[in-house]
Amino acid sequence: MKLLSFLFLFSAALNAQEALIESILKDVNRDSSDKVCKSIFDNLYESFESDEGLVNKKMGLATSDLIDYKMGMKSINRQLALLLDGYMNSLSDPIKALKWIAAMKQEYANIYHTSHPLILLYEGESMINGKRAADAYKHFEGFLKLYPKSVMAWVYLYKMEPDKRMAKTWLSILKSEHPNHWVVKELQ
């Protein structure tokens, strides 16, 4: 009986989440010429890729801009900021996080007709957190094909590489090409 109650509550929570996502995507102001929202995504992603790490000027700017942007009821592409916020608030539940990411990935593609490496990074991390390592590995392989200079994609592939010799090769490449990157510094 407890299992049935749990399944009912879990289903209700997912339905509520899907309804919230649908309401965010209803009656929105989409504009592919908008550079503000794209800049927020760029600055967040570049913070992961920079040697400085997450405590840097771009991260502070992006975080502040994200708050302002999602609060602006008439902001163009505001739904992307709301979807990103929804994702960030669901990090403790990988299933929910992946639903937010899927909606954000689709909406970003609808607006800008491309993917964004921040969304791909978060998607892969959510797969890892959801104990879907094989899916995450394939995801990061595809990510790296789209964005071959992504340090974070290389890092995750190194961390998940089942072949010890290949992992050593990737670590050597990371250490030689990105010795000052905040994550690479901690890799052994």
Buried (B, 14 or more C-beta within 10 A) or exposed (E): EEEEEEEEEEEEEBEEBEEBBEEBBEEBEBEEEBEBBBBBBBBBBBBBBBBBEBEBEBBEBBBEBBEEBBEEEEBBBBBBBBBBBBBEEBBEBBBBBBBBBBBBBEBBEBBBEEBBBBBBBBBBBBBBBBEBEEBBBBBBEEBBEEBEEBBBBBBBBBBBBEEEEEBEEBBEEBEEEBEEBBBBEEBE
